[in-house]
Amino acid sequence: MAQINFGGVTENVVTREEFPLEKAREVLKDETIAVIGYGVQGPGQSLNLRDNGFNVIVGQREGTGSWDKAVADGWVPGKTLFSIEEAAQRATIIEYLLSDAGQIAVWPKLKPCLTTGKALYFSHGFGITYKERTGIVPPADVDVILVAPKGSGTSLRRMFLQGRGLNSSYAVFQDATGRALERVIALGIGVGSGYLFETDFKREVYSDLTGERGTLMGAIQGLFAAQYDTLRAHGHTPSEAFNETVEELTQSLMPLIAENGMDWMYANCSTTAQRGALDWWKRFRDVTKPLFEELYGEVASGREAQRSIDLNSQPDYREKLNEELCSMRESEMWQAGAVVRKLRPENN
C-alpha cells in the first residue's frame, strides 16, 4: 500500500504493481465468491473475476431477464448459476450487488447465510450507511467490505477487455477475521480495478449520491438541456445545437481532459475559446455551488436515500422509470443525437 499526497491530504492507494493479480489469486485461492444480482455491476464484476481465474458463482432469481442474461454469458444452472439463497450458502464471500431496493427486499433471506468467517461485500455504501432505513445490519462475526468501481459495470467490463482498469474505492467496515483488508484488496484487483483508493462506507455513499445527481448525470443533463434549448430558441438547427452542446464535448474535449487535465485542454484550444472559458467558468461555479450544497445536505440527512427507497420500492417503479427515460430519449436534443451518432465516420 502506497501513500500519495494531494495538497497536504495523504491518501492510501493500492496499484496493480504492488498487489499483482497473482497475489490476489493466492489470497483468495480457498474462497468461493458468490455474485448476488446480475443487473448493473454483477455481470462486469463476475465475468472479470471468472476471466482472472477466481472461483465464482452467480446468484439470481430464476425466470428473470437477468437469469437469462447470465446463462447467455456462460453461467451454467446448477454448476455456476444458482438461486440467491443457494449461491449465498455455498459462498465464503458474498458480493451483494442487487439494487439498493433489492438489497432491502432480499436481506431477510440473505442474512441467515452469513455464517462465521464469511465476508459480505458491497459496491455501494448505501445499505450499511443508512441501516436505520434499510434494516441491513450484518452479524458481528463476518467481514464487511466494499469495492466501488468509479463507473458502470459495462465500463468495468469494456475496459477489462481492452486491458485497462477502472479506478475503484475500497473500504473495511467490519474486520471479524483479521483478513478483511487483504480480502478486499484482492477482490478489488480481481474485478479489474486500475488502482484502489481508500474510503469508508459513509464517504463513499455521500460522494456517490452527490456525483450521480451532480456532474456525472443529473447536472450534466441539465446543462446540456439548458444550452441546447437556448441555441434552438435563437434559431440554431438541431444538428448545430447538438454538436456544440454534446458531440464536441464528448468526442473531442473530454478525451483531452482525461489524458492531460483541464488546463492542457484549454491550452490546446483557440485563444478565443480559452479567454471565454476562463472568464465564464467561475460564474457557473458560483451559480451552481449553492445547489450542490443543498444536494449534499439532502444526501447527508438521509432524505435523498429515503426518497430513493420509497420510489424504487414501488411495484410500478420500472414502468415509471421507462416513461421518464422514454421522455428523455424522445426529446428533440437526444433525437438529434441519435442522428448525429449515425453520421460519425466509424458508423459509415
N, C-alpha and C positions, 0 to 999 in steps of 0.2 A: 504494500500500500504506500502510495506516494502522497506528499502534501504539495499543494500549489497555493500561491498567494495572489489574491485579486484585490489590489488596493488596500492592503492591510488585513483582509479577511482570509484566513487559512482554511482550505478545504481538503478533505481526504478524497483521493481518486484512485481508481484501480484500472490499469490498462491491460490489454491482452498480452503485452510483452512480459509484464511482471507476473501475471496469472494466466499462463497459456492454457489452451484447450486441453492439453494432455493432463495438466494438473487438475483441471475441473473434472475430467473423467475419473481420475484417481479418487478425488474427494467423494464422488457420487457413485462409485462402482458398485456398491451394495444397495443402492436406493432404487425404488420404483416410483417414478414420477407420474402422477395422475393429473392430467389437464382437464379440469371440470368446466365444461362450456366450450362451444365451438362457434362463437359468434365473431366478435371484433378481434380480440387478442389470441384466442385459442388456436386457430389454425396456424398463424405465423410462429407462435412460440413452440407448439407441439412439433410441427414439421422441422423447425430448425434444430430442436433438441434431438429428434429422431435422426436427422441427417448428420448431426455431430456425434452420434454414437452412444446416446444415453438410452436407458431403459424407460420407455414412455408408453403410457396407455391414455386413452381418452374416455371421459365420462360424459354422456349426453343422453337426453331423453329420446327413446326410440320413436319413430314415426314423425319426427320433425324434419324440416328442411335442413337443419344443421346436422342431424344424424346422416342424412343422405349425402351431404357435402363431405362429411368425414369419411364415409365409405368411398366416395369418389376420389378422395385424397389418399386412399390406400390403407385406411384403418380397417381392421378385419373384425366383424362382430364375433364376440366370444373369445377372441385372442388378444386384440389390442383395443377394441372398442366395446364398452360396457355401459350399463345403466350408471347413473351418477352415484348411487349408493354402492354398487359393486366395485366400481373403479376406486372410490374413496376407501373402501375396506381393504382393497389389495395394495394400496399405495403406502409408501413411507413418507412421501412428500405430496401434498395436495395443493395443486395450483388452482386457486379459486377464482376463475376468470369469467364467471357469469356477470351479467349486468348488475349494477348496484341493486336494482329492484329484484332481480333474480336471486341474488345472494341472500336477501332478506327472506324471500319465499322459501328457499331450499334449506336455509340454515338449520331448522329443527331436524331435518333428515341427515344433514352432514355432520353435525356436532357429535353424535354418538360414534362416528367413525374415527374421531380424533383421539386415538389411544396414546398412551405414554410414549414419548420419544419421537412422535411424528412431527412433521413441520407443516404449518399452514402458511401458504404463500399467496400474496396478493400482488396485483399490478396497479393498485389504486388504494389510497389510504382511507377511502370513504367509510367502509363498513366499520372499521375499528375506531376512527376518529369520532364518528357520530354514533357511537354504540348505544347511547341513550335513545336514539331514534331508530336504529336498525335492529337492536337486540343481539348483535353479533359480539359475544363475549367468549373467547376461546378458553379451554381448560388451561390450568396453570402449568401442566406438565408437558406442553408441546411448544416447539419453537414457532414464533410468529414473525414472518419476514416479508420483505417487499422488494420486487424489482419492477420499476415503472419505465418502460421504453418511452422515449420522448417522441412519439409518433404513433400512427395507427399500426395494427397488426399487418396490414397489407404492405406498408412501407418497410416494416421489420423484415418481412419475408423477401420482398423485392431486393432490398439492399444486401441481405444474406446471399441471395443467388448471384448477385453481382460481385461477391467477395468483399463487401463493405460491411460496416456495422452501424447500427442506430444507437446513439448515446442513451444511457438509462441511469436513473437514480436507484439507490438501494437503501434499505433501512432494516434494522432489527428492532422489533417492538418487544419481543419476549425471547429470552435465551434460556430455555429449560434444560438443554442437553450439553451446553458448553461448546456446541458445534454450529450454532446459528450463523455466525459470521462467515465461516468457510462454506457453509451450505449456500448462503445467499449469493456470495461472490461467484461460486461455481455455477449456480443457476443463471446468474446474470451473463456470464461468459457463454454458457451453453445455449441460451436463447438467441445469441447473436449480437450482444451489445458491442458498440465500438469502444467506449470506455464507460466506467461506472463512477458516479459521484454520490457522496453520502448525503442523506437527508433523514428526516423522521416522518412518521405517518401523517402527522398534522401538517407539517410544512409541505409535504407532497400534495395533499388534497387541497390545501389552500391555494398553492400556486397553480395546480392543475385546473381547478374550477375557475380561477380568475383568468388563466390563459385561454381556456376554451371559450369563455364568454367574451374575452377581450381580443387581443391581436391575432390569436390563432384561427378564430372562426367568427364570433359574433361581431366584433368591432370591424374586422376586415370586410365582411359582407356589408355592414352599414356604411363604411367609407366608399366601397365600390358603388353601392346603390346611390349614395348622395352625389358622387361625382358624375356617374353615368346620367342620372336624371337631370343634372344641371346642364351638361353638354347637350342632351337631347332637347331640353327646353329652349336652348339658344340656337337651335337649327342644325346641329351636327347629326350626321347619319348614324344609324345603329352600329354599323361597322366601324366608323371612325371613333365613336364614343367608347365602344368595347375595346378596341385596340389601344386607345390612350389610357383606359382605366384599368384593364385586366391583362390583356395579352402582353403588352410591353413589360409590365411588372413581372409577371410570372415566367415569361420565356427569355427575357433579356437581362433585367436588372437583378432579380432575386439570385440567379446563379452567381453573379458577380459579387453580391453581398456575402453569399455563402462561402465563396472562395477566399475573399480578402478583406471583408468588412465594409461598412458604410462609407467611411472616408475614402477608401480606394475607389469605390464605385462612383462617388462624387467626382473624384479627381479624373476619372475616365469618361465623364460626360462633358457636354458642351459648357462653355463658360456661362452662357445664359441659363442653362439648367442648374448649374452649380449655384449661381447667385440667387435664383428664385427659391431653390430648395433651402439654402442656408437662411434666407430671410423669413421663410414661412414655417419651418418645422417647429420652432418654439411656440408659435401661435397655436398650432394644432395640439402641441403638448399641453399648453395652458388651458385650452378649451376642454380637453378630454380628461385631464388629471382629476378633477372633481368627480367625474363619472366613474373612473377606476377606483377612487377611494370609496365611493358608495358601493360599488360592486364588491370590493374586498370586505367591507363591513358586513354585507349580506352573507358572504361566504363564511366569515369568522363567527357570525352569530348563530349559524346553523339554519337560518331561514331559507337560504338558497338550497341547502341539502333537503330540507323538508319539502320544499316545492317540487324538487325532482322526485322524491319518494312518492308524494301524493299523486302527481300527474303520471309518472311512469308505471305506477301500480294499477292504474285503471284498466279494466278489461278491454276497452276500445282504444288503448294507447296507440297501438300500431296503425289503426285506421286514421286516427287524428294526425299522427306523425306523417303518414303518407300524404294526407291532404296538404299539410304545410309544405312538405318537400315538393309536391306537385306544383303548388302555387309559385314557389321559387323557380323551379325548373321551367315553368311556362311563362315566366316574366320575360319581357322583351329583352332585357340585358342578357339573360342566360340562353335565350333562343338565338340571339345574335352570336353568343359564344359558341354554340353548337355548330353554327355555320362557319365561323372563323376557324375553329379547330379542324374542320374537314378540309379547309384550304391550306393548311400547313403543308410544306413540301413533302414531309415524310408520309403524308396520307394521300399523295397523288402519284 
